Amino acid sequence: MIRSCVTVNGVTSLREGPWIYWGTPEACFPRAAALGFDAVELFTAGPDAVDAGALADLAKRHGLAIAAVGTGAGKVLHGLTLTHPDAAVRARATDFIRGMIDFGARVRAPTIVGSMQGPGTEGTERARMLDWLAEGLATLGRHAADRAVPLILEPLNRYETRVLNRLGDAAAFLDGRGLANVVLLADLFHMNIEEASIPDALRRAGRRVGHVHFADTNRRPVGLGHLDVPPIVDALREIGYTGFVSAESLPYPDPDAAAAQTMKAYKQYLSVPSG
């Protein structure tokens, strides 16, 4: 059965991004649990920003899993990407993500690489840029495998990156480079911009899909835009997806209302088994 998840951003300096809850795990986890979410997806300033042991205890106390941890702070706060022309920056980016993998593994959570793939606009030719990305993901995929968790790669829309925009292109990249232990994140907001058909893209990606971001076409909670949800759910079930659908959407009109709307949409579309 597909499981529900809500995003929690603990970086106090970043207040404009698409996360439902903002604040400490201690403040946000009880609210997520009260609404019946199965898990949380955590965005932190870095691998040492939160004590992993205390986080695991807190999640267990509230009956929550940690679905994934994000790495975007590496780019937003430190300017680190896996495709930066400067090899020293790429090395620091790899180290940052490696640290996040270690942190995530301590709470049994995979790590997401999204914005840290880079914007693809630093003046580097595309072939070289993709070589650098493959090199970084190969190293990080092996590191994650050693810790018994997958690494998650997220295609982003064209306004955020020119590296990998569509699910099919990302899948072909992983296959063509032989990148093991790397799965794909299907973000419904990005896919609404880039894909001709979200359900068809999901079907083609199949079991490569390892995580889903649940957001409407305007990046508000599902149900507050014009996303056609039932065909997407049908496609997820057809490919045998049993992971998390994680609400990475704007906290509109406020965090608690956004979380409640997300749970309403989850119950409407996803909580009843197919057939």
N, C-alpha and C positions, 0 to 999 in steps of 0.2 A: 504494500500500500504506500502511496506517495505521502510524504510527511510534511507538516507545516513548519515554517521557520520565519523568524523576524530578525531584522538587522539591528545591531547595537553599535553605535559609534562612541568610543571613549576618548576621542581626541578633541579636547576642549577648544583648540584653535581653529577647528574646521566645523563650521556650523551651517554650511550651505549645501551640503551634499545629500545624496539620496539614501538616507538612512532613517528608518522609522523612529528608533529611540536614540536619544542623546544622553550621555552621562555614564556613570560608573555601572559596572555589572550589578553591584549591590542595590542600586536604585532601579535598574531596568529589568533584571531577571524576574522579580516578583510580579511585575506588571505583565510580562510575557506569559508567565505561568498561569496567572489568573484568567487570561483569555483562552487558555487551552493550547498554546503553541507547543509543538513537540521539541523545538530547538531554537537556538539563537545562532546567528552568524556575527562574528566579532571583528570590528575594525579598531586596531590599536595603533599607537605611535611607533611601535617597534616590539621586538621579541622580549624586551625586558620591562615593558610598560605595565604588565599585569603579572602577578604571581600565578603560575600555572597550577600549582597545587591548591591554592585557595580558590581559584576559578573552578577547578573540577569539583571541589567540595560544595561550592555555592550552587553550581548547576545541578549536582545530584540532589541537594536539599530541596530544590524547586522542581525536580523531575524533568529537567531539560538536558538535551544533548547539545554539544557544540558542533554545529553542522560544518563550519568552515571558518578560517581566519583569512582576512584580507591583507594585502601587502601594499596597497596604494599609498600609504604614508611614505614609503620609500621614495616615491616620485614627488609627491606633493610637498613633503617637508624637506627632503634632502636632494631632490633633483636626480635621483638614480634611475637608470633604465638599462635593460639588457641589450639595447641596440645603440647606445651612445657611441659616437665616434672615438671617444677617449677610452682606451683599454682600461685605465685605472678606474674610471667611473663604472664601467661594466663589471669589473672585479668587485667593486664595493656593492653594486646592485646584487650580484650573485651572493655575496656574503650576507647581505640584509635578508634576502629571501631564504637562504639556508637557515638563518637564525629563526625566521618565522616558521619554517618547516619543523624545526626542533621544538619550538613553543607549541605549535599546533599538535604535534604528535603526542605531547605530554597530556593533552586533553582529548586525544583520539580524533583529531580533526584534520582534514586536508587543508592545504594552503592554496589560495587563489592568486594567479598572476594575471592582472588586467592591465591597468595603466602602466605598470612597470615594463611591459613590452616596448614602451616608448611611443612617441607620437609619429615617428617615421618622417619627420620633417627637418631633420638636422643636416640636410644636404648630402647624405650618404646614398650611394646607389643602392637600389632595392636588393639586388642579389647579395651584396655584402652584408646588408642589414639582416636579411633572413639567415645568413650563415651565422652571424653573431647570436641571433635569437635561438637558433637550433643548438649552438654550442652551450649556451646558458641553460636551456631547458634539458639538454642531455645530462649535464652535471647535476642539476637540481632534481630531475626525475629519478636518477639513481639514488641521490641522497634521501629523497622521500621514500623510495622503495626500501631502503635500509631501515627506515623507521615505521614501516608497515602502513603507510598512508599514501594515497595518490597525490599528484600535483594537478591542479586545475588551471587550464588556460582559457581565458575569456576573450573572444572576439568582441571588439567595440565598434561603435558606429564611426562613420567617416569624419565626423566633427571632433572626435577625440583621438583618433589614430588613423594612419594610413598603412599600418603594418598588416593586421588581419581583421577584416570586417565581417566576413560571412562564415557561418558554421561549416559549410562545405569546403571553403578555402582552408580553414584551420585544420579540418580533418585530413585533407590532402597533404597539407604541410607536415602534420604529425606522421602520416603514413610514409610519405616520401623521404623523410629524414630518419625514419626508424626510431622515433622517440617513444620509448617505453615508459609505462607508468604515468603517462600524462593523459588526462581526460579533458573534455570540453565543458564549458559553462554556457548554457543557452540562456541568454538574457533577453527576455521578451521585449523590453524597451528597445534595445539595440537592434534586435531582429525585425521589429516593426519598421525600422528605417531601412535596413539593408536587404532583407529577404523578399523575394517575390511572393513566397508562401511560407509562413512559419511552420505549419504542419508538415509540408513537404520537406523542408530543410531538416526538421527533426527526424523524419523517417529515414532520410538519406544518411544522417549522422549515426542513427541507431544507437548501439550500445557504447559508442564513444561519449555520449552525453552523461556526464557525471554530476552535474549540479544545474539547477534552474533558478534564475532570478525572476521573480513574480512581480511584474509592474505593468501598468496600463500604458497606452500609447503616448500619454502626456506625462509619464513618469509619476503620476499619482497612483494611489492604491488601486488595485484591480477592481473594476466596477465604476470608476470615476472617469473613464475615457471611453474609447470605442473599440477596444480589443474584442475580437470574436473568440471567446475562450473555449467553448465546447470542442471545436475541431482541434485545437491545440492539446486539450486533455486527451482526446481520442488518440492523437498521434503519440503522446507520451505513453499511453497504455499499450499501444501497438508495439512500441519498441521495448516494452518491458521495464520502463523506468520505475524504480522504487526508491529513489533518493528524496531529497528535500526540494520543496519549492519555497524559496527564501524571498521575503518581501524587501527587495532593494528599491524602495520608492520614496518619493518626497513625503515628509511627515505632514500631509495636508488633510484637514485644515490645522491639525495639531497632532502630536505623536499618538496620544491615546485614541483619538478618533480614527487616525490612519491605521493603527493596529487593529481596532475593532472592525473597520471596513475590510481589511485584509482577511481576517478570520471569517467574516461573513462570506466573502468570495470563495475562500477555501472550502467552507462547508457546503456552499452551493454547488461548486463544480468538482471538487476533488475528494471529499471525505466519504462519499458513497462508492464502494467498489463497483467496477464495471460489470455489466451483465445482469 
